[in-house]
Amino acid sequence: MIAQTVCTAVSVAGLGVAVVTAYRKRFLAAARIAAYALVPVGLVMTGVIGWVAHSVFSPVAWAGFGVLGVACLLFLGTRAVERRGGGQEERRVRRGARREAVAPTSADPALGKGARPASGSRKGNASEDYSDIEAILKKHGL
């Protein structure tokens, strides 16, 4: 009885705010506020509020929430383990998929024969870099 009265009062107050918002020509915001304001009355009318009020004092309901919590923790835990590496079978399957992705007959490196390594010391390649510059300068007569 008290829950119904409180929900009705909250809904009436929310609808009042929606009317004031609509008066200020903010119709989209007023429609959203009205939607939120009608939720408590809808919950009372469907009986959800009564069910919640009865389940709060029921030890069986609290045990059910505990079981649901354990189920959620197990689900999240198995997802975390699966993301980190999974079990033995999953690792074997992933290893097999990686082997298939690489071309087994490839003899040349992926970058090609003339490609330079991206990292490393440039001390050995310094004369090659300057020889290109010298050739350009000689071509222009400098």
Secondary structure, DSSP 8 states (H G I E B T S, - for coil): -HHHHHHHHHHHHHHHHHHHHHHTT-HHHHHHHHHHHHHHHHHHHHTHHHHHHHHHT-HHHHHHHHHHHHHHHHHHHHHHHHHHT--HHHHHHHHHHHHHHS-TT--S-TT-SS---SSS--STTHHHHHHHHHHHHHHTT-
